[in-house]
Amino acid sequence: MGVIPPILLKSGAVEIAKIMKTISGGNVLDVASGNGDFIVMLIDALKDYESFTGIDSNKKEIKKAKKNLAGKSVKIHLMNAEKLKFDDNKFDFVCLANSLHHLENMNEVLCEIKRVLKPSGYLIIQEMFCDGNQTEAQKTDITSHTLGAEIDNILGIYHQKTYTKKTIIGIIEELNLREFQVYESSRYLKCLFCSSNQQCEDPLNEDLINFAIKEL
Ligand SMILES: C[S@@+](CC[C@H](N)C(=O)[O-])C[C@H]1O[C@@H](n2cnc3c(N)ncnc32)[C@H](O)[C@@H]1O
């Protein structure tokens, strides 16, 4: 992980990373894996694992993920999470990262996730939320996300605005899991493993400013 910048150290991400390092992933499924960034992070974050599989319903994201994960032993499939083509109880560890608010038929997807997850398995849901004490950076992220969601909706792409913490916890409670724990971080866990995390502390960093402008 290298030297961790102070803001990242205070974010809550380190606490989550410590817990992740105690977990053997076994057979891992990343649902709505997008460009594969969450899998890249998990490869570093987990104690160990047997296999990684990612699925996404967007062809362009699948192409990006295959490029991003080239050389790594990860299976990537084009698949709708509402109908997972896997046997019951196949996976030890299932993740849904930054995607809850992208799911048009959320209940179907969550039902499928429970079906393919072993009863003793882990389900990791990472989701941004819009309420509570937020840093200025988080507030900016939410504002640009709201704009992104509005643009997607105009284009006919399903995309909800950022949920509140209560809404997310309510969705998880409905799953009737054996137990669940909630952890908060003002920074993404992947920042801990990013080689550029020192530059992110500099608000005048040109790459960051250009990235934000490009996003907008
Ligand atoms: C914001 S991206 C998250 C990507 C990745 N998990 C990450 O954290 O970097 C949301 C993803 O959800 C995918 N998605 C939305 N609905 C889906 C569905 N029904 N089945 C599979 N993927 C879906 C989209 O294609 C998109 O790649």
The ligand as a Gaussian input file, in Angstrom:
#p B3LYP/6-31G(d) Opt

LIG

0 1
 C      -21.115000       2.636000     -12.028000
 S      -20.879000       1.118000     -12.823000
 C      -20.033000       0.211000     -11.553000
 C      -18.903000      -0.588000     -12.096000
 C      -18.020000      -1.317000     -11.081000
 N      -18.772000      -2.163000     -10.194000
 C      -17.146000      -0.369000     -10.291000
 O      -17.394000      -0.165000      -9.098000
 O      -16.190000       0.179000     -10.871000
 C      -22.477000       0.379000     -12.873000
 C      -22.533000      -0.848000     -13.776000
 O      -23.778000      -1.542000     -13.594000
 C      -24.030000      -2.233000     -14.813000
 N      -25.403000      -2.765000     -14.799000
 C      -26.554000      -2.073000     -14.633000
 N      -27.611000      -2.912000     -14.665000
 C      -27.111000      -4.172000     -14.843000
 C      -27.698000      -5.463000     -14.965000
 N      -29.021000      -5.640000     -14.898000
 N      -26.886000      -6.523000     -15.152000
 C      -25.543000      -6.366000     -15.214000
 N      -24.929000      -5.171000     -15.115000
 C      -25.699000      -4.080000     -14.931000
 C      -23.737000      -1.166000     -15.852000
 O      -23.563000      -1.698000     -17.137000
 C      -22.454000      -0.534000     -15.268000
 O      -21.300000      -1.105000     -15.815000

